[in-house]
Amino acid sequence: MKILRKVLVAILVLMLGILSSCQDDDDVVIVRYVYAYEDAEEILAESIAYGSYGFVANLRQASEEIQTNTCEQSINNSDSFSDTNLWGSVTYDYMYTEEYTNYCNPEAYVTYDLEATQNLGAYNYDFEHDISLNFQVTGLDVSSDSEYYLGDYDRSGEWKALYDDDLRYTFILDIDFENLSVSKSSNKIYAGEANFVLEQVYNAPGLVYTYSGSIEFLSENEAKVTYDNGESFIIYLNNISLSN
């Protein structure tokens, strides 16, 4: 895999070298594949973790709300809030509109839809992201200790490259999931798997990277991301840290 990555880097550098012959040097942006790969890891972590109010935080809030809903009742709610994670490294303003309905016949389930905007900031960035979340929940009977989620999560916006303060890229992240297990006591995902597609479009001519793979939730605090090429890393959901 390291050999393949070096080959891809060499090809990319060669292509950008050809491109530079047609443009002024100031207009050429080089993003090596290995750097883009690490950018992808970062945006996946920020989009999923609790510490940045990502995907798992959305599901935790939904789990808390639907347990108080009554049969055949539809709830429409719009709200906003601001917060800073425990380490003070990430702040966010979150504005959302949600609608959910609890059905009881012939079996109990909930449908849930959310549209949101998040202004996400830290010491070196400040970006606005659009979020959409749609799912169905089962396992609502009192005999079950868990809820089970089926649906999709979409997030898009702008992000900063890790190795260049002036380099930006827009991204589109699509996550599809089924049978994610959420504890009714903690309202957190503790098991299950999702699939994702991530597209990065850098502010350079024709420079686009696309990744796909799976996200396996190993516990309430750990998720394993595996790309289709077999490479993987761990996201620690509470503090957004990563390990290989």
Solvent accessible surface area in square Angstrom, and as a share of the most:
residue,aa,sasa,rsa
1,M,101,0.45
2,K,165,0.70
3,I,138,0.70
4,L,91,0.45
5,R,58,0.21
6,K,145,0.62
7,V,72,0.42
8,L,64,0.32
9,V,27,0.16
10,A,62,0.48
11,I,87,0.44
12,L,23,0.11
13,V,58,0.33
14,L,118,0.58
15,M,117,0.52
16,L,11,0.05
17,G,41,0.40
18,I,110,0.56
19,L,48,0.24
20,S,35,0.23
21,S,94,0.60
22,C,107,0.64
23,Q,55,0.24
24,D,103,0.54
25,D,119,0.61
26,D,141,0.73
27,D,80,0.42
28,V,29,0.17
29,V,39,0.22
30,I,90,0.46
31,V,4,0.02
32,R,104,0.38
33,Y,35,0.13
34,V,38,0.22
35,Y,75,0.29
36,A,0,0.00
37,Y,8,0.03
38,E,62,0.28
39,D,1,0.01
40,A,0,0.00
41,E,27,0.12
42,E,40,0.18
43,I,1,0.00
44,L,0,0.00
45,A,2,0.01
46,E,16,0.07
47,S,0,0.00
48,I,0,0.00
49,A,0,0.00
50,Y,17,0.06
51,G,6,0.06
52,S,0,0.00
53,Y,18,0.07
54,G,0,0.00
55,F,1,0.00
56,V,1,0.00
57,A,1,0.00
58,N,2,0.01
59,L,0,0.00
60,R,70,0.26
61,Q,28,0.13
62,A,0,0.00
63,S,0,0.00
64,E,87,0.39
65,E,38,0.17
66,I,3,0.02
67,Q,83,0.37
68,T,113,0.66
69,N,19,0.10
70,T,85,0.50
71,C,76,0.46
72,E,101,0.45
73,Q,73,0.32
74,S,61,0.39
75,I,46,0.23
76,N,107,0.55
77,N,54,0.28
78,S,78,0.50
79,D,78,0.40
80,S,64,0.42
81,F,66,0.28
82,S,79,0.51
83,D,75,0.39
84,T,61,0.36
85,N,16,0.08
86,L,165,0.82
87,W,138,0.48
88,G,49,0.47
89,S,59,0.38
90,V,7,0.04
91,T,65,0.38
92,Y,18,0.07
93,D,62,0.32
94,Y,1,0.00
95,M,77,0.34
96,Y,16,0.06
97,T,74,0.43
98,E,2,0.01
99,E,82,0.37
100,Y,16,0.06
101,T,13,0.08
102,N,16,0.08
103,Y,70,0.27
104,C,33,0.20
105,N,122,0.62
106,P,134,0.84
107,E,110,0.50
108,A,37,0.29
109,Y,51,0.19
110,V,0,0.00
111,T,45,0.26
112,Y,2,0.01
113,D,67,0.35
114,L,3,0.01
115,E,104,0.47
116,A,10,0.08
117,T,36,0.21
118,Q,0,0.00
119,N,45,0.23
120,L,0,0.00
121,G,10,0.10
122,A,29,0.23
123,Y,206,0.78
124,N,57,0.29
125,Y,26,0.10
126,D,113,0.58
127,F,18,0.08
128,E,103,0.46
129,H,0,0.00
130,D,81,0.42
131,I,4,0.02
132,S,23,0.15
133,L,0,0.00
134,N,47,0.24
135,F,11,0.05
136,Q,69,0.31
137,V,0,0.00
138,T,47,0.27
139,G,16,0.15
140,L,37,0.18
141,D,75,0.39
142,V,155,0.89
143,S,98,0.63
144,S,24,0.15
145,D,123,0.64
146,S,9,0.06
147,E,0,0.00
148,Y,80,0.31
149,Y,0,0.00
150,L,97,0.48
151,G,18,0.17
152,D,47,0.24
153,Y,0,0.00
154,D,50,0.26
155,R,3,0.01
156,S,36,0.23
157,G,19,0.19
158,E,66,0.30
159,W,2,0.01
160,K,14,0.06
161,A,4,0.03
162,L,72,0.36
163,Y,121,0.46
164,D,62,0.32
165,D,103,0.53
166,D,124,0.64
167,L,11,0.06
168,R,70,0.26
169,Y,3,0.01
170,T,71,0.41
171,F,3,0.01
172,I,90,0.46
173,L,0,0.00
174,D,53,0.28
175,I,0,0.00
176,D,82,0.43
177,F,6,0.03
178,E,108,0.48
179,N,100,0.51
180,L,0,0.00
181,S,14,0.09
182,V,0,0.00
183,S,17,0.11
184,K,46,0.20
185,S,107,0.69
186,S,40,0.26
187,N,20,0.10
188,K,40,0.17
189,I,2,0.01
190,Y,80,0.30
191,A,34,0.27
192,G,23,0.22
193,E,88,0.40
194,A,1,0.01
195,N,89,0.46
196,F,4,0.02
197,V,70,0.40
198,L,0,0.00
199,E,59,0.26
200,Q,0,0.00
201,V,59,0.34
202,Y,6,0.02
203,N,87,0.45
204,A,13,0.10
205,P,70,0.44
206,G,81,0.78
207,L,12,0.06
208,V,70,0.40
209,Y,28,0.11
210,T,86,0.50
211,Y,14,0.05
212,S,37,0.24
213,G,8,0.08
214,S,24,0.16
215,I,1,0.00
216,E,72,0.32
217,F,5,0.02
218,L,78,0.39
219,S,45,0.29
220,E,59,0.27
221,N,52,0.27
222,E,58,0.26
223,A,0,0.00
224,K,72,0.30
225,V,0,0.00
226,T,40,0.23
227,Y,9,0.04
228,D,113,0.58
229,N,65,0.33
230,G,54,0.52
231,E,40,0.18
232,S,42,0.27
233,F,3,0.01
234,I,29,0.15
235,I,0,0.00
236,Y,65,0.25
237,L,1,0.00
238,N,62,0.32
239,N,69,0.36
240,I,24,0.12
241,S,47,0.30
242,L,70,0.35
243,S,41,0.27
244,N,161,0.83
